[in-house]
Amino acid sequence: MEALPQAIVFDMDGTLTDSEEEWDVIRRGLAEEDGVPWPDGATQAMMGMSTPEWSTYLVESVGLRGTPEEAAQRTIGGMADAYHAGRIPLLPGAVDAVHRMAEVAPLGVASSSPRVLIDAGLELLGVRDLVGVIVSTEEVERGKPHPDGFLAACEQLGVDPASTVAIEDSTNGIKSALAAGMKVVAVPPRFHPPAADVLERAHAVVDNLDALTVDLVRGLFS
């Protein structure tokens, strides 16, 4: 008899909403405002970090003025404005993919965004009522690539991580879900796709969310 996943946990930025580029635009804009150059590798380094981690990085490694808390406030304010202004597009097939997965198992979201932006993304998708558990990595000790966010989501869902599927797009996100012991479906984005050696470790790789099918996730446990 074919086994089924106990739950499915989505990442948000770059997986359901096409927001990674906007994060980068806003952060680079703040660096320009403060008169500091953008370091090589800074964009990739911050993908998946929790709010305390990336805000500290912006101050200590990029050189933004003020405290990490102030850097976080400026960045998150810019992202909230982008959501409200309709500048954050949904990824193709995202809404249908969430509805399909909700037919298979309970859903969660484990995202590096602060909760206010996760809520904004789910409202934009119109799927807030389908998601039973939300974990922001600013609410756990460590952000991605550490497993803390995914483990917290599984704990709140009451499921075994080994029987749970993570849907991820980034290098740090895939590493995080693998470290949690989950089955990982990778959806590589156009914006800074995952490192090839990390992508090879995913249990399935799909070109887009239309390919995230019921048969695919069930097949991970057959």
Backbone as JSON Lines, residues from 0, in Angstrom:
{"i":0,"aa":"M","n":[0.85,-1.2,0.0],"ca":[0.0,0.0,0.0],"c":[0.88,1.24,0.0]}
{"i":1,"aa":"E","n":[0.51,2.2,-0.83],"ca":[1.32,3.41,-0.96],"c":[1.18,4.28,0.28]}
{"i":2,"aa":"A","n":[2.34,4.7,0.83],"ca":[2.33,5.6,1.99],"c":[2.04,7.03,1.52]}
{"i":3,"aa":"L","n":[1.57,7.84,2.46],"ca":[1.29,9.24,2.16],"c":[2.1,10.13,3.1]}
{"i":4,"aa":"P","n":[2.46,11.32,2.65],"ca":[3.13,12.25,3.57],"c":[2.19,12.65,4.7]}
{"i":5,"aa":"Q","n":[2.78,12.85,5.88],"ca":[1.99,13.29,7.03],"c":[1.66,14.78,6.95]}
{"i":6,"aa":"A","n":[2.52,15.53,6.28],"ca":[2.3,16.97,6.11],"c":[3.19,17.47,4.98]}
{"i":7,"aa":"I","n":[2.88,18.65,4.49],"ca":[3.68,19.31,3.45],"c":[3.95,20.74,3.91]}
{"i":8,"aa":"V","n":[5.23,21.11,3.9],"ca":[5.63,22.43,4.41],"c":[6.29,23.22,3.29]}
{"i":9,"aa":"F","n":[5.72,24.36,2.97],"ca":[6.23,25.23,1.93],"c":[7.16,26.3,2.51]}
{"i":10,"aa":"D","n":[8.19,26.63,1.76],"ca":[8.87,27.91,1.9],"c":[7.99,28.97,1.25]}
{"i":11,"aa":"M","n":[8.27,30.24,1.51],"ca":[7.47,31.31,0.91],"c":[8.22,32.06,-0.19]}
{"i":12,"aa":"D","n":[9.26,32.8,0.19],"ca":[9.96,33.68,-0.76],"c":[10.72,32.86,-1.8]}
{"i":13,"aa":"G","n":[10.41,33.08,-3.06],"ca":[11.07,32.36,-4.14],"c":[10.43,31.03,-4.46]}
{"i":14,"aa":"T","n":[9.55,30.55,-3.57],"ca":[8.86,29.28,-3.79],"c":[7.41,29.51,-4.19]}
{"i":15,"aa":"L","n":[6.71,30.38,-3.45],"ca":[5.33,30.72,-3.77],"c":[5.2,32.14,-4.3]}
{"i":16,"aa":"T","n":[5.96,33.05,-3.72],"ca":[5.95,34.44,-4.18],"c":[7.3,34.77,-4.8]}
{"i":17,"aa":"D","n":[7.28,35.54,-5.86],"ca":[8.5,35.88,-6.59],"c":[9.11,37.13,-5.97]}
{"i":18,"aa":"S","n":[9.53,36.99,-4.71],"ca":[9.91,38.15,-3.91],"c":[11.4,38.3,-3.68]}
{"i":19,"aa":"E","n":[12.2,37.28,-4.0],"ca":[13.63,37.36,-3.69],"c":[14.3,38.56,-4.35]}
{"i":20,"aa":"E","n":[13.89,38.84,-5.58],"ca":[14.51,39.96,-6.28],"c":[14.17,41.28,-5.6]}
{"i":21,"aa":"E","n":[12.93,41.41,-5.1],"ca":[12.53,42.65,-4.42],"c":[13.31,42.82,-3.11]}
{"i":22,"aa":"W","n":[13.52,41.73,-2.38],"ca":[14.38,41.81,-1.19],"c":[15.75,42.39,-1.56]}
{"i":23,"aa":"D","n":[16.3,41.9,-2.66],"ca":[17.62,42.33,-3.09],"c":[17.62,43.8,-3.51]}
{"i":24,"aa":"V","n":[16.59,44.2,-4.25],"ca":[16.47,45.59,-4.69],"c":[16.43,46.53,-3.49]}
{"i":25,"aa":"I","n":[15.62,46.17,-2.49],"ca":[15.47,47.02,-1.31],"c":[16.76,47.1,-0.52]}
{"i":26,"aa":"R","n":[17.41,45.96,-0.3],"ca":[18.66,45.96,0.47],"c":[19.76,46.73,-0.25]}
{"i":27,"aa":"R","n":[19.87,46.53,-1.55],"ca":[20.88,47.28,-2.32],"c":[20.57,48.78,-2.29]}
{"i":28,"aa":"G","n":[19.28,49.12,-2.32],"ca":[18.89,50.52,-2.25],"c":[19.28,51.15,-0.93]}
{"i":29,"aa":"L","n":[19.16,50.41,0.15],"ca":[19.56,50.93,1.45],"c":[21.08,51.14,1.51]}
{"i":30,"aa":"A","n":[21.83,50.2,0.93],"ca":[23.29,50.36,0.89],"c":[23.66,51.61,0.09]}
{"i":31,"aa":"E","n":[22.96,51.82,-1.02],"ca":[23.22,53.01,-1.83],"c":[22.89,54.29,-1.05]}
{"i":32,"aa":"E","n":[21.76,54.27,-0.34],"ca":[21.38,55.42,0.49],"c":[22.47,55.74,1.51]}
{"i":33,"aa":"D","n":[23.1,54.68,2.07],"ca":[24.09,54.87,3.11],"c":[25.5,55.03,2.57]}
{"i":34,"aa":"G","n":[25.61,55.02,1.23],"ca":[26.9,55.28,0.61],"c":[27.91,54.18,0.75]}
{"i":35,"aa":"V","n":[27.45,52.92,0.79],"ca":[28.38,51.79,0.91],"c":[28.21,50.87,-0.29]}
{"i":36,"aa":"P","n":[29.3,50.27,-0.78],"ca":[29.2,49.36,-1.94],"c":[28.56,48.04,-1.53]}
{"i":37,"aa":"W","n":[27.98,47.37,-2.51],"ca":[27.36,46.06,-2.26],"c":[28.41,44.97,-2.42]}
{"i":38,"aa":"P","n":[28.72,44.21,-1.36],"ca":[29.8,43.21,-1.44],"c":[29.42,42.03,-2.34]}
{"i":39,"aa":"D","n":[30.41,41.47,-3.01],"ca":[30.18,40.25,-3.78],"c":[29.7,39.14,-2.85]}
{"i":40,"aa":"G","n":[28.67,38.42,-3.3],"ca":[28.18,37.29,-2.53],"c":[27.19,37.63,-1.43]}
{"i":41,"aa":"A","n":[26.92,38.91,-1.22],"ca":[26.02,39.29,-0.12],"c":[24.59,38.83,-0.36]}
{"i":42,"aa":"T","n":[24.14,38.91,-1.61],"ca":[22.77,38.49,-1.92],"c":[22.57,37.03,-1.59]}
{"i":43,"aa":"Q","n":[23.45,36.17,-2.07],"ca":[23.33,34.74,-1.83],"c":[23.48,34.42,-0.35]}
{"i":44,"aa":"A","n":[24.38,35.12,0.34],"ca":[24.64,34.83,1.75],"c":[23.4,35.02,2.6]}
{"i":45,"aa":"M","n":[22.58,36.03,2.28],"ca":[21.43,36.34,3.13],"c":[20.18,35.54,2.81]}
{"i":46,"aa":"M","n":[20.17,34.82,1.69],"ca":[18.98,34.05,1.32],"c":[18.78,32.93,2.34]}
{"i":47,"aa":"G","n":[17.65,32.95,3.04],"ca":[17.34,31.94,4.04],"c":[17.69,32.34,5.46]}
{"i":48,"aa":"M","n":[18.5,33.41,5.63],"ca":[18.81,33.85,6.98],"c":[17.55,34.38,7.68]}
{"i":49,"aa":"S","n":[17.53,34.24,9.02],"ca":[16.45,34.83,9.8],"c":[16.63,36.34,9.88]}
{"i":50,"aa":"T","n":[15.6,37.04,10.33],"ca":[15.67,38.51,10.41],"c":[16.85,38.98,11.26]}
{"i":51,"aa":"P","n":[17.06,38.45,12.48],"ca":[18.24,38.9,13.25],"c":[19.56,38.63,12.54]}
{"i":52,"aa":"E","n":[19.61,37.51,11.8],"ca":[20.86,37.15,11.12],"c":[21.13,38.08,9.94]}
{"i":53,"aa":"W","n":[20.12,38.3,9.07],"ca":[20.43,39.13,7.9],"c":[20.55,40.61,8.25]}
{"i":54,"aa":"S","n":[19.84,41.05,9.28],"ca":[19.97,42.46,9.66],"c":[21.35,42.74,10.27]}
{"i":55,"aa":"T","n":[21.86,41.76,11.02],"ca":[23.23,41.88,11.55],"c":[24.23,41.87,10.4]}
{"i":56,"aa":"Y","n":[23.99,41.01,9.41],"ca":[24.87,40.94,8.24],"c":[24.87,42.28,7.5]}
{"i":57,"aa":"L","n":[23.7,42.89,7.36],"ca":[23.62,44.18,6.66],"c":[24.46,45.25,7.35]}
{"i":58,"aa":"V","n":[24.49,45.22,8.67],"ca":[25.26,46.22,9.42],"c":[26.74,45.86,9.47]}
{"i":59,"aa":"E","n":[27.03,44.6,9.8],"ca":[28.44,44.23,10.05],"c":[29.21,43.91,8.79]}
{"i":60,"aa":"S","n":[28.56,43.33,7.77],"ca":[29.27,42.91,6.57],"c":[29.07,43.86,5.4]}
{"i":61,"aa":"V","n":[27.86,44.43,5.28],"ca":[27.6,45.38,4.2],"c":[27.97,46.8,4.61]}
{"i":62,"aa":"G","n":[27.69,47.14,5.87],"ca":[28.08,48.45,6.37],"c":[26.96,49.46,6.48]}
{"i":63,"aa":"L","n":[25.7,48.99,6.54],"ca":[24.59,49.93,6.71],"c":[24.74,50.66,8.04]}
{"i":64,"aa":"R","n":[24.26,51.89,8.06],"ca":[24.31,52.69,9.3],"c":[23.31,52.15,10.32]}
{"i":65,"aa":"G","n":[23.55,52.52,11.57],"ca":[22.59,52.18,12.62],"c":[22.75,50.77,13.13]}
{"i":66,"aa":"T","n":[21.73,50.33,13.85],"ca":[21.74,49.02,14.49],"c":[21.11,47.98,13.57]}
{"i":67,"aa":"P","n":[21.35,46.68,13.85],"ca":[20.64,45.65,13.09],"c":[19.12,45.81,13.16]}
{"i":68,"aa":"E","n":[18.6,46.21,14.31],"ca":[17.16,46.41,14.45],"c":[16.66,47.49,13.5]}
{"i":69,"aa":"E","n":[17.45,48.55,13.35],"ca":[17.06,49.63,12.43],"c":[17.16,49.16,10.98]}
{"i":70,"aa":"A","n":[18.18,48.38,10.67],"ca":[18.31,47.84,9.31],"c":[17.14,46.93,8.99]}
{"i":71,"aa":"A","n":[16.72,46.11,9.97],"ca":[15.57,45.23,9.77],"c":[14.3,46.04,9.54]}
{"i":72,"aa":"Q","n":[14.11,47.07,10.33],"ca":[12.9,47.9,10.21],"c":[12.83,48.57,8.84]}
{"i":73,"aa":"R","n":[13.95,49.08,8.37],"ca":[13.97,49.74,7.06],"c":[13.66,48.74,5.94]}
{"i":74,"aa":"T","n":[14.27,47.55,6.04],"ca":[14.09,46.55,4.99],"c":[12.66,46.0,4.98]}
{"i":75,"aa":"I","n":[12.18,45.6,6.14],"ca":[10.83,45.02,6.23],"c":[9.78,46.06,5.85]}
{"i":76,"aa":"G","n":[10.01,47.32,6.21],"ca":[9.1,48.38,5.8],"c":[9.04,48.51,4.28]}
{"i":77,"aa":"G","n":[10.19,48.4,3.64],"ca":[10.23,48.45,2.18],"c":[9.5,47.28,1.55]}
{"i":78,"aa":"M","n":[9.66,46.08,2.13],"ca":[8.97,44.9,1.61],"c":[7.46,45.0,1.81]}
{"i":79,"aa":"A","n":[7.04,45.49,2.97],"ca":[5.61,45.66,3.22],"c":[5.0,46.62,2.21]}
{"i":80,"aa":"D","n":[5.73,47.71,1.93],"ca":[5.26,48.67,0.92],"c":[5.14,47.99,-0.45]}
{"i":81,"aa":"A","n":[6.11,47.12,-0.76],"ca":[6.09,46.42,-2.05],"c":[4.88,45.5,-2.16]}
{"i":82,"aa":"Y","n":[4.56,44.78,-1.08],"ca":[3.37,43.93,-1.08],"c":[2.11,44.76,-1.28]}
{"i":83,"aa":"H","n":[2.0,45.84,-0.53],"ca":[0.79,46.66,-0.58],"c":[0.64,47.37,-1.93]}
{"i":84,"aa":"A","n":[1.78,47.63,-2.57],"ca":[1.75,48.3,-3.87],"c":[1.57,47.31,-5.02]}
{"i":85,"aa":"G","n":[1.5,46.01,-4.7],"ca":[1.31,45.0,-5.74],"c":[2.55,44.72,-6.55]}
{"i":86,"aa":"R","n":[3.74,44.99,-5.97],"ca":[4.98,44.76,-6.72],"c":[5.53,43.35,-6.54]}
{"i":87,"aa":"I","n":[4.9,42.52,-5.71],"ca":[5.37,41.17,-5.48],"c":[4.49,40.2,-6.28]}
{"i":88,"aa":"P","n":[4.98,39.67,-7.37],"ca":[4.17,38.74,-8.16],"c":[4.14,37.35,-7.53]}
{"i":89,"aa":"L","n":[3.06,36.64,-7.8],"ca":[2.99,35.24,-7.42],"c":[3.74,34.41,-8.45]}
{"i":90,"aa":"L","n":[4.35,33.34,-8.02],"ca":[4.99,32.45,-8.98],"c":[3.92,31.66,-9.74]}
{"i":91,"aa":"P","n":[4.13,31.42,-11.03],"ca":[3.13,30.7,-11.83],"c":[2.76,29.36,-11.2]}
{"i":92,"aa":"G","n":[1.47,29.11,-11.09],"ca":[0.99,27.84,-10.56],"c":[0.97,27.73,-9.06]}
{"i":93,"aa":"A","n":[1.35,28.81,-8.34],"ca":[1.48,28.73,-6.88],"c":[0.14,28.43,-6.2]}
{"i":94,"aa":"V","n":[-0.89,29.16,-6.58],"ca":[-2.19,28.99,-5.91],"c":[-2.72,27.58,-6.13]}
{"i":95,"aa":"D","n":[-2.68,27.11,-7.37],"ca":[-3.17,25.76,-7.67],"c":[-2.34,24.7,-6.95]}
{"i":96,"aa":"A","n":[-1.03,24.92,-6.86],"ca":[-0.16,23.94,-6.2],"c":[-0.52,23.8,-4.72]}
{"i":97,"aa":"V","n":[-0.77,24.92,-4.06],"ca":[-1.16,24.87,-2.64],"c":[-2.48,24.13,-2.48]}
{"i":98,"aa":"H","n":[-3.44,24.41,-3.35],"ca":[-4.73,23.71,-3.28],"c":[-4.56,22.21,-3.52]}
{"i":99,"aa":"R","n":[-3.7,21.83,-4.47],"ca":[-3.46,20.39,-4.73],"c":[-2.85,19.72,-3.51]}
{"i":100,"aa":"M","n":[-1.86,20.36,-2.92],"ca":[-1.18,19.76,-1.78],"c":[-2.09,19.67,-0.56]}
{"i":101,"aa":"A","n":[-3.03,20.61,-0.44],"ca":[-3.97,20.58,0.69],"c":[-4.89,19.37,0.61]}
{"i":102,"aa":"E","n":[-5.02,18.79,-0.58],"ca":[-5.84,17.58,-0.73],"c":[-5.09,16.33,-0.28]}
{"i":103,"aa":"V","n":[-3.76,16.46,-0.13],"ca":[-2.92,15.31,0.21],"c":[-2.67,15.22,1.71]}
{"i":104,"aa":"A","n":[-2.36,16.38,2.34],"ca":[-1.94,16.37,3.74],"c":[-2.08,17.78,4.33]}
{"i":105,"aa":"P","n":[-2.04,17.9,5.66],"ca":[-2.03,19.23,6.28],"c":[-0.83,20.04,5.8]}
{"i":106,"aa":"L","n":[-1.01,21.36,5.73],"ca":[0.02,22.24,5.2],"c":[0.61,23.16,6.27]}
{"i":107,"aa":"G","n":[1.89,23.46,6.09],"ca":[2.56,24.46,6.91],"c":[3.42,25.35,6.02]}
{"i":108,"aa":"V","n":[3.87,26.45,6.59],"ca":[4.85,27.33,5.94],"c":[5.99,27.56,6.92]}
{"i":109,"aa":"A","n":[7.22,27.36,6.45],"ca":[8.41,27.69,7.23],"c":[9.25,28.63,6.38]}
{"i":110,"aa":"S","n":[9.27,29.9,6.77],"ca":[9.86,30.94,5.93],"c":[10.83,31.8,6.73]}
{"i":111,"aa":"S","n":[11.79,32.36,6.01],"ca":[12.73,33.28,6.64],"c":[12.15,34.68,6.79]}
{"i":112,"aa":"S","n":[11.03,34.94,6.18],"ca":[10.39,36.26,6.31],"c":[9.83,36.45,7.71]}
{"i":113,"aa":"P","n":[9.73,37.69,8.17],"ca":[8.98,37.94,9.4],"c":[7.51,37.6,9.19]}
{"i":114,"aa":"R","n":[6.82,37.33,10.27],"ca":[5.44,36.85,10.18],"c":[4.54,37.83,9.44]}
{"i":115,"aa":"V","n":[4.76,39.11,9.6],"ca":[3.89,40.09,8.93],"c":[3.95,39.93,7.41]}
{"i":116,"aa":"L","n":[5.13,39.58,6.89],"ca":[5.27,39.4,5.44],"c":[4.79,38.03,4.99]}
{"i":117,"aa":"I","n":[4.93,37.01,5.85],"ca":[4.34,35.7,5.52],"c":[2.83,35.84,5.4]}
{"i":118,"aa":"D","n":[2.23,36.53,6.37],"ca":[0.79,36.75,6.32],"c":[0.38,37.5,5.07]}
{"i":119,"aa":"A","n":[1.19,38.52,4.7],"ca":[0.88,39.29,3.48],"c":[0.95,38.4,2.25]}
{"i":120,"aa":"G","n":[1.93,37.51,2.2],"ca":[2.07,36.61,1.06],"c":[0.93,35.63,0.96]}
{"i":121,"aa":"L","n":[0.51,35.06,2.1],"ca":[-0.59,34.1,2.08],"c":[-1.91,34.77,1.74]}
{"i":122,"aa":"E","n":[-2.09,36.0,2.19],"ca":[-3.29,36.74,1.82],"c":[-3.29,37.03,0.32]}
{"i":123,"aa":"L","n":[-2.13,37.37,-0.21],"ca":[-2.01,37.63,-1.65],"c":[-2.35,36.37,-2.45]}
{"i":124,"aa":"L","n":[-1.9,35.23,-1.95],"ca":[-2.2,33.96,-2.61],"c":[-3.66,33.53,-2.41]}
{"i":125,"aa":"G","n":[-4.29,34.05,-1.35],"ca":[-5.66,33.66,-1.04],"c":[-5.76,32.26,-0.46]}
{"i":126,"aa":"V","n":[-4.7,31.81,0.25],"ca":[-4.68,30.43,0.76],"c":[-4.45,30.38,2.27]}
{"i":127,"aa":"R","n":[-4.63,31.5,2.94],"ca":[-4.34,31.51,4.38],"c":[-5.13,30.44,5.13]}
{"i":128,"aa":"D","n":[-6.36,30.19,4.71],"ca":[-7.21,29.22,5.41],"c":[-6.76,27.78,5.19]}
{"i":129,"aa":"L","n":[-5.89,27.54,4.21],"ca":[-5.41,26.18,3.94],"c":[-4.15,25.83,4.72]}
{"i":130,"aa":"V","n":[-3.52,26.82,5.33],"ca":[-2.23,26.62,6.01],"c":[-2.46,26.58,7.51]}
{"i":131,"aa":"G","n":[-2.19,25.41,8.09],"ca":[-2.47,25.23,9.51],"c":[-1.4,25.76,10.44]}
{"i":132,"aa":"V","n":[-0.15,25.8,9.98],"ca":[0.97,26.2,10.84],"c":[1.88,27.14,10.06]}
{"i":133,"aa":"I","n":[2.27,28.24,10.7],"ca":[3.23,29.18,10.12],"c":[4.39,29.33,11.1]}
{"i":134,"aa":"V","n":[5.61,29.18,10.58],"ca":[6.81,29.41,11.39],"c":[7.7,30.39,10.64]}
{"i":135,"aa":"S","n":[8.01,31.49,11.29],"ca":[9.04,32.4,10.79],"c":[10.34,32.06,11.48]}
{"i":136,"aa":"T","n":[11.44,32.04,10.74],"ca":[12.7,31.66,11.38],"c":[13.18,32.72,12.37]}
{"i":137,"aa":"E","n":[12.54,33.91,12.4],"ca":[12.89,34.86,13.44],"c":[12.31,34.41,14.79]}
{"i":138,"aa":"E","n":[11.43,33.39,14.77],"ca":[10.82,32.87,15.99],"c":[11.56,31.66,16.54]}
{"i":139,"aa":"V","n":[12.6,31.2,15.83],"ca":[13.41,30.07,16.29],"c":[14.85,30.53,16.47]}
{"i":140,"aa":"E","n":[15.67,29.65,17.01],"ca":[17.03,30.07,17.37],"c":[17.88,30.4,16.16]}
{"i":141,"aa":"R","n":[17.77,29.58,15.11],"ca":[18.65,29.75,13.95],"c":[17.84,29.69,12.65]}
{"i":142,"aa":"G","n":[18.28,30.5,11.69],"ca":[17.63,30.49,10.38],"c":[18.2,29.4,9.49]}
{"i":143,"aa":"K","n":[17.69,29.34,8.28],"ca":[18.21,28.4,7.29],"c":[19.65,28.79,6.95]}
{"i":144,"aa":"P","n":[20.58,27.85,6.75],"ca":[20.42,26.44,6.44],"c":[20.23,25.5,7.64]}
{"i":145,"aa":"H","n":[20.14,26.05,8.84],"ca":[19.86,25.19,10.0],"c":[18.42,24.69,9.92]}
{"i":146,"aa":"P","n":[18.12,23.57,10.56],"ca":[16.8,22.94,10.4],"c":[15.71,23.48,11.32]}
{"i":147,"aa":"D","n":[16.04,24.47,12.16],"ca":[15.15,24.86,13.26],"c":[13.73,25.2,12.8]}
{"i":148,"aa":"G","n":[13.6,25.98,11.73],"ca":[12.28,26.4,11.27],"c":[11.42,25.24,10.81]}
{"i":149,"aa":"F","n":[12.0,24.36,10.02],"ca":[11.26,23.19,9.53],"c":[10.92,22.25,10.68]}
{"i":150,"aa":"L","n":[11.85,22.05,11.62],"ca":[11.58,21.19,12.76],"c":[10.45,21.75,13.62]}
{"i":151,"aa":"A","n":[10.44,23.07,13.8],"ca":[9.36,23.7,14.58],"c":[8.01,23.52,13.88]}
{"i":152,"aa":"A","n":[8.01,23.65,12.54],"ca":[6.75,23.46,11.8],"c":[6.24,22.04,11.95]}
{"i":153,"aa":"C","n":[7.15,21.06,11.84],"ca":[6.75,19.66,11.99],"c":[6.24,19.39,13.4]}
{"i":154,"aa":"E","n":[6.9,19.97,14.4],"ca":[6.47,19.78,15.78],"c":[5.06,20.34,16.0]}
{"i":155,"aa":"Q","n":[4.82,21.54,15.47],"ca":[3.51,22.16,15.63],"c":[2.43,21.41,14.85]}
{"i":156,"aa":"L","n":[2.81,20.8,13.74],"ca":[1.86,20.0,12.97],"c":[1.66,18.62,13.58]}
{"i":157,"aa":"G","n":[2.55,18.24,14.51],"ca":[2.45,16.94,15.15],"c":[2.85,15.79,14.25]}
{"i":158,"aa":"V","n":[3.87,16.02,13.4],"ca":[4.27,15.0,12.43],"c":[5.75,14.69,12.55]}
{"i":159,"aa":"D","n":[6.12,13.54,12.01],"ca":[7.52,13.13,11.94],"c":[8.16,13.78,10.73]}
{"i":160,"aa":"P","n":[9.25,14.53,10.9],"ca":[9.89,15.16,9.73],"c":[10.2,14.18,8.61]}
{"i":161,"aa":"A","n":[10.57,12.94,8.95],"ca":[10.92,11.95,7.93],"c":[9.73,11.56,7.07]}
{"i":162,"aa":"S","n":[8.53,11.84,7.55],"ca":[7.31,11.53,6.81],"c":[6.66,12.79,6.23]}
{"i":163,"aa":"T","n":[7.45,13.84,6.12],"ca":[6.94,15.15,5.71],"c":[7.73,15.68,4.52]}
{"i":164,"aa":"V","n":[7.05,16.4,3.64],"ca":[7.66,16.96,2.44],"c":[7.89,18.46,2.6]}
{"i":165,"aa":"A","n":[9.07,18.92,2.23],"ca":[9.38,20.35,2.17],"c":[9.45,20.78,0.72]}
{"i":166,"aa":"I","n":[8.86,21.94,0.41],"ca":[8.93,22.52,-0.93],"c":[9.82,23.75,-0.84]}
{"i":167,"aa":"E","n":[10.96,23.73,-1.51],"ca":[11.98,24.76,-1.34],"c":[12.57,25.21,-2.67]}
{"i":168,"aa":"D","n":[13.22,26.38,-2.65],"ca":[13.82,26.9,-3.88],"c":[15.3,27.21,-3.75]}
{"i":169,"aa":"S","n":[15.79,27.51,-2.56],"ca":[17.15,28.06,-2.42],"c":[18.12,27.03,-1.85]}
{"i":170,"aa":"T","n":[19.4,27.31,-2.02],"ca":[20.45,26.46,-1.46],"c":[20.26,26.31,0.05]}
{"i":171,"aa":"N","n":[20.14,27.42,0.76],"ca":[20.01,27.36,2.22],"c":[18.72,26.68,2.64]}
{"i":172,"aa":"G","n":[17.64,26.89,1.88],"ca":[16.37,26.26,2.2],"c":[16.42,24.76,2.03]}
{"i":173,"aa":"I","n":[17.01,24.3,0.94],"ca":[17.14,22.86,0.7],"c":[18.01,22.23,1.79]}
{"i":174,"aa":"K","n":[19.12,22.87,2.13],"ca":[19.99,22.37,3.2],"c":[19.23,22.28,4.51]}
{"i":175,"aa":"S","n":[18.41,23.26,4.78],"ca":[17.63,23.31,6.02],"c":[16.68,22.12,6.11]}
{"i":176,"aa":"A","n":[15.92,21.89,5.03],"ca":[14.95,20.8,5.03],"c":[15.64,19.43,5.09]}
{"i":177,"aa":"L","n":[16.76,19.29,4.39],"ca":[17.51,18.03,4.45],"c":[18.04,17.8,5.86]}
{"i":178,"aa":"A","n":[18.52,18.85,6.5],"ca":[19.04,18.72,7.86],"c":[17.94,18.34,8.84]}
{"i":179,"aa":"A","n":[16.7,18.72,8.52],"ca":[15.55,18.35,9.36],"c":[15.13,16.9,9.12]}
{"i":180,"aa":"G","n":[15.67,16.27,8.07],"ca":[15.33,14.89,7.77],"c":[14.09,14.73,6.92]}
{"i":181,"aa":"M","n":[13.69,15.79,6.21],"ca":[12.47,15.78,5.41],"c":[12.75,15.33,3.98]}
{"i":182,"aa":"K","n":[11.71,14.9,3.28],"ca":[11.79,14.73,1.84],"c":[11.71,16.13,1.21]}
{"i":183,"aa":"V","n":[12.55,16.4,0.23],"ca":[12.65,17.74,-0.33],"c":[12.33,17.74,-1.81]}
{"i":184,"aa":"V","n":[11.35,18.59,-2.18],"ca":[11.08,18.88,-3.59],"c":[11.63,20.27,-3.87]}
{"i":185,"aa":"A","n":[12.58,20.35,-4.78],"ca":[13.2,21.63,-5.12],"c":[12.55,22.22,-6.37]}
{"i":186,"aa":"V","n":[12.28,23.51,-6.29],"ca":[11.73,24.26,-7.43],"c":[12.72,25.39,-7.72]}
{"i":187,"aa":"P","n":[13.76,25.13,-8.51],"ca":[14.81,26.13,-8.71],"c":[14.27,27.42,-9.33]}
{"i":188,"aa":"P","n":[14.61,28.57,-8.77],"ca":[14.11,29.84,-9.29],"c":[15.02,30.39,-10.38]}
{"i":189,"aa":"R","n":[14.53,31.39,-11.07],"ca":[15.36,32.1,-12.05],"c":[16.36,33.0,-11.35]}
{"i":190,"aa":"F","n":[16.03,33.44,-10.12],"ca":[16.88,34.37,-9.38],"c":[17.79,33.58,-8.45]}
{"i":191,"aa":"H","n":[19.09,33.52,-8.77],"ca":[20.08,32.81,-7.98],"c":[19.64,31.37,-7.67]}
{"i":192,"aa":"P","n":[19.62,30.49,-8.68],"ca":[19.23,29.1,-8.46],"c":[20.2,28.41,-7.5]}
{"i":193,"aa":"P","n":[19.76,27.28,-6.91],"ca":[20.6,26.59,-5.92],"c":[21.9,26.07,-6.53]}
{"i":194,"aa":"A","n":[22.87,25.88,-5.67],"ca":[24.12,25.26,-6.09],"c":[23.84,23.85,-6.58]}
{"i":195,"aa":"A","n":[24.53,23.44,-7.64],"ca":[24.25,22.14,-8.27],"c":[24.43,20.98,-7.31]}
{"i":196,"aa":"D","n":[25.46,21.04,-6.45],"ca":[25.7,19.92,-5.54],"c":[24.6,19.79,-4.5]}
{"i":197,"aa":"V","n":[23.96,20.92,-4.15],"ca":[22.85,20.88,-3.2],"c":[21.59,20.38,-3.9]}
{"i":198,"aa":"L","n":[21.38,20.83,-5.12],"ca":[20.2,20.42,-5.88],"c":[20.18,18.9,-6.08]}
{"i":199,"aa":"E","n":[21.36,18.33,-6.26],"ca":[21.46,16.88,-6.45],"c":[20.99,16.1,-5.23]}
{"i":200,"aa":"R","n":[20.99,16.73,-4.07],"ca":[20.59,16.04,-2.84],"c":[19.08,16.08,-2.61]}
{"i":201,"aa":"A","n":[18.37,16.91,-3.37],"ca":[16.91,16.95,-3.24],"c":[16.31,15.63,-3.72]}
{"i":202,"aa":"H","n":[15.18,15.26,-3.15],"ca":[14.54,13.99,-3.51],"c":[13.8,14.09,-4.85]}
{"i":203,"aa":"A","n":[13.43,15.31,-5.24],"ca":[12.82,15.56,-6.55],"c":[13.1,17.0,-6.92]}
{"i":204,"aa":"V","n":[13.26,17.24,-8.21],"ca":[13.47,18.59,-8.74],"c":[12.45,18.82,-9.83]}
{"i":205,"aa":"V","n":[11.7,19.92,-9.74],"ca":[10.69,20.24,-10.76],"c":[10.99,21.62,-11.34]}
{"i":206,"aa":"D","n":[10.61,21.81,-12.59],"ca":[10.88,23.07,-13.26],"c":[9.97,24.19,-12.79]}
{"i":207,"aa":"N","n":[8.77,23.83,-12.35],"ca":[7.8,24.84,-11.93],"c":[6.76,24.19,-11.03]}
{"i":208,"aa":"L","n":[5.9,25.01,-10.45],"ca":[4.93,24.5,-9.49],"c":[3.81,23.69,-10.14]}
{"i":209,"aa":"D","n":[3.62,23.84,-11.44],"ca":[2.62,23.0,-12.12],"c":[3.02,21.53,-12.05]}
{"i":210,"aa":"A","n":[4.32,21.28,-11.92],"ca":[4.82,19.9,-11.85],"c":[4.78,19.33,-10.44]}
{"i":211,"aa":"L","n":[4.37,20.15,-9.47],"ca":[4.21,19.67,-8.09],"c":[2.84,19.0,-7.99]}
{"i":212,"aa":"T","n":[2.81,17.72,-8.29],"ca":[1.55,16.99,-8.4],"c":[1.34,16.06,-7.2]}
{"i":213,"aa":"V","n":[0.12,15.61,-7.05],"ca":[-0.21,14.65,-6.01],"c":[0.6,13.37,-6.2]}
{"i":214,"aa":"D","n":[0.69,12.91,-7.44],"ca":[1.44,11.68,-7.71],"c":[2.92,11.83,-7.34]}
{"i":215,"aa":"L","n":[3.48,13.01,-7.6],"ca":[4.89,13.24,-7.28],"c":[5.15,13.1,-5.78]}
{"i":216,"aa":"V","n":[4.37,13.8,-4.96],"ca":[4.65,13.76,-3.52],"c":[4.34,12.4,-2.92]}
{"i":217,"aa":"R","n":[3.3,11.75,-3.45],"ca":[3.01,10.4,-2.96],"c":[4.14,9.44,-3.34]}
{"i":218,"aa":"G","n":[4.69,9.64,-4.53],"ca":[5.76,8.77,-5.01],"c":[7.03,8.84,-4.19]}
{"i":219,"aa":"L","n":[7.21,9.92,-3.44],"ca":[8.39,10.06,-2.59],"c":[8.39,9.04,-1.46]}
{"i":220,"aa":"F","n":[7.24,8.46,-1.18],"ca":[7.12,7.53,-0.06],"c":[6.81,6.11,-0.5]}
{"i":221,"aa":"S","n":[6.81,5.89,-1.81],"ca":[6.48,4.54,-2.3],"c":[7.73,3.64,-2.25]}
